[in-house]
């Protein structure tokens, strides 16, 4: 079993090295040209080196995605989840499926190197392969939740700036573009989605469709409600600034209610630690000396 794992690891490393040599000839040609012409060579920063290494590893992982059988419906669902996580490039779906092949192999190699597979090889390697196959899905789900949380928390601030821009005389499209530029560093996730809306509108798509696509990409209920309110306000001809202000106040009220609800649940959640951990320690400290004294007294009386 150990020889088979070692041979598998050697084959895997050979394929990885071959992938680096075959699919990154441009980098090799660039290095050769730098050696031939040293004057054109420019020192790379640490950030550029890390980015280049990440692209190289990601490119190698992409080529493993062809191993997994997948249907078109499954690919479309995964692509939608990647968009919700903020990854819109076409290569990300290849990297995702490649990771579902590479991660199980790495976990199996780790189990073989560390010796965990010697005790129960069938169970350990089955767990390694299963967990490695599911880890990319768990990571993607966690990434989507974190991004949705950031969008949900940053939406009231973005709405406030939208209201200021609209009341200053800008249209909704111009206010959206200005807000996406001004709050890019403070709220990068939500401003990125707003910039996509601006680009879609510039490409000629209807405003309502652009905002609906934003709601579908994010999957946040507050964004869906905002889009519905904007579309209804546009159809009925009501004030957009007033609609945005009402929605912003509603979101802040919901945030305060969520904090109050979490605080109210805290007393119930503290009950189990108090009963099972804190109270036994208190009883031991308070009653322990008395019990020892009583035992000593009873022992003296018995003698």
N, C-alpha and C positions, 0 to 999 in steps of 0.2 A: 504493500500500500504506500509506504513512504517513497519507494522508487518511482511509482506511478505519479505521485504528487510532484516530485522533483522534476521528472521528465515533462510534466504538464507546465510547470513553472518556467522551465527552460524554453519550451516551445512558445509560451506566451511572451516571454521577453524577446525572443527572436522576431516574432510577428510585430511587436511594438517597435523594435528597432528598425525593421523593414518599413513600417509605416512612416516613421520619422524621416527615413532616407528617401522614400518614394514621393511622399506628398508635400514635402517642404524643400523642393529643389531650389525655389526662388531664394530662400534664406541662405542656402549654401552658395548659390551664385553671387549673392550680395557680399558674403564674407570673402569669397575669392576675389571679387572686384576691389574690396577694401584692401586686401593684401597686395594686389597689383598696383593700386593707386592709393597709397597711404594718405595723400593730401586730402582726399575726399572723405576720409574716415572721420566720423563724429562720435564722441563719447556718448553712450546711452545713459540715461538716468536710471535710478533704481525702479521708478514706476514703469518706465518703458520696458525694462527687463522683465519685471513681473508680468506685465500684460502680454509680452511676447511668449513667455513661458506658459501662461494660461491658455493662449491661443493654440500653442503647439500641442499641449495636452488635450485640449478640447477637440482639436482636429483629429487626433489619434482616436479618441473615444467615439467620434462620429462614425467611424468606419465599422464599428461593431454593431450598429443598429440593424444591419441587414440580417443578423443572425435570428432575431426574434420574428416570428410570424405575427402579423397584425392586419386587421381589417381597416377599411377606409373610415367606417364609423368610429372606431376606437381612436384612430389617428386624429380625426376632427375633434373629438372630445378632449384628448390630451392637448391638442393645439389651443383649444379654447381655454383650458386651465393654465397653460403657459402664458397666454395673453393676459389672463386675470392676475398672474403673478408678476407681470411687467416685462415678459420676454416675448418680443414680437418678431425676431429674426427667424427665417426659415430653418437655419442650422440648429436652433435650440431643440427642436423636436428630435433631430438626429442625435444630438448629444444626450437627450433624456433617455432614449431607447438604448443608446450605447452604454450609458451609465448602468442601466438595468442588466447589462451583460458583464461589464467590467467589475462592478462592486461585488457581486457574488464570487467572482473568481479571486478577487483580492482577499475577501474574507476567508475563503477556503485555503488560500495560500498562507494567510496569517495563522489559521488554526493548525495547519501542518507544521509551520515553522516554530510556533510556540509550544507545540506538543499537546494541545487540547484535544486533538483528534485521536490520540493514542488510547484513551480510556474507552470511549464509545464512538468509534469513527462514523458509523452510520447516522447516529443521532446528531453529532456535532456538525458534520458536513451537510446534512439535510437542513439543520437550522441556519448554517452559514449561507447556504444557497437561497433559502427562503427569505431570510432577513435581508440579504443583499439585493434580492429582487424587489422587495417592498420598500427599502430605504428611500429610493428616489421618489416614490409616491408620497411617503410621509414627509419628506423634505419639501416637496412641491406644495402639499396641503398646508404645511406650516408657513411657508412663504406667502401663500395666498391669504391666510388669516392675518398675518402681520401687516401685509399691504392694505387689506381692507380696514383694519383697525386704524392705521395711519390716515387713510382717506376719510374715515368716519370722524376722527378727532380733528382733522384739519379743515373739514368742510365749513364750519361756521366762520372761521377767519377768512377763507376765500370768498364766502358770500358777503362779508362785510366790505371787502375791497371792491367786489363787483358792484355793490350798492353805491359806494362812493364814486366809482367811475361813471355809473349810469346817471346819478344825480348831477355829476359835473358836466353832462351833455353828451357823453359817448353813447353809441348804440350798444346793443347787447354783444354783437360780434366784436366790436372794438374793445369793449370792456373785458371780454373774455381773453382776448389776445394780450391786453395790457396786464391783466391779473396773472396770467401764466408767466409773463416775463418778470414781473416784480416779485412774485412769491416762489420763484423756482428753487431758491436755496432753502427757504423755510418749509415749504410743502412740496418737495420734488415729485412725489407720487401723483398727487392730485393735479398739479400744474402740468405734468406730463400728459395726463389724460385730457386736460383742457387744450393743450397744444395740438393734440390729435384732432380734437373737435374743430379747432381753427383751420388746420390743414385740410380737413375734409370739406369744410365750407368753402375754402378757396378753390378746391378742386371742382366745385359746382354741385355738391350734394345739398339736399334740403336741410334746413336748420333742425327741424324736428327729428329727421333720421340721424343726424350727427349726434344729437344729445341722447337719442335712444341707444345708439351704438355704444356710447360712453357708459350708460347704465348697464348694458349687457356685458361690457368688458370688466367693469368693476365688481358687479354682483352685490353692491351695497344697497340696502333698502332705503336709506336716507337719500342716496343719489337717485334712485328710481322715483321716489316721491318728488324730489326737486325737478326732475325731468317732466314728470306729469304736470306739476304746477306751472312750469314754464310753457309747456305746450298749450295748456288750457288758458293761461294768461294771454298768449299770443292769439289764440282763436277768438277769445271773448273781448280782447282789446283793453284789458285792465292794466294797471300800472305794474310793470315788471319789478321796479325797485321796491314797491310795497310788498309784492309777493315774496321777493327774496328776503326782505327784512322779517316778515312773519315766519318764514321757514327757518331763518337763522335763530330767531328767538325760540322757536319750537325745539330745535336741536339742542340749544343750551339748556332748556328746561328738561329735556330728556336726559341729558348728561348729569344734571344735578339729581334727578330722580334715580338714575342708575347708581350713583354714589350712595344715596340714602338707602337704597335697597341692599347694596353690598354691606353697608354698616349695620343694617337691621339683621342680616343673615349672620353677622360675625358672632353674635352671642350664642346662636345655635351651634355654629361650627366650633366654638371654644369649649363646648360642653364635654365632648369626648376626650380632648387632651387633659382637661381638668380632672375628669373622673379616673382616667387610666394612668396618668403620669404625675400630675401635680399633687392631687389629694393623697395618694399612697406615700409620696415623699414627705408630705407634711405630717401625716399620721406617724410615720416612722421617726421623724425628728421629735415630735411632741410627746408621743406615747412611748417611744422606745426606752428612755431612761426610767420612766415609771414602771414599765413592765419588768425591766431588769432588777429594779429595787424590790418589787413585789416577789419576784422569783427568789432573790437572795433572802428575803424575810421568811418566806415559806420554807426554804431550805434550812434556815437556822432553827425554825420551830420544829421541823421534822427531826433534827438531831437532838 
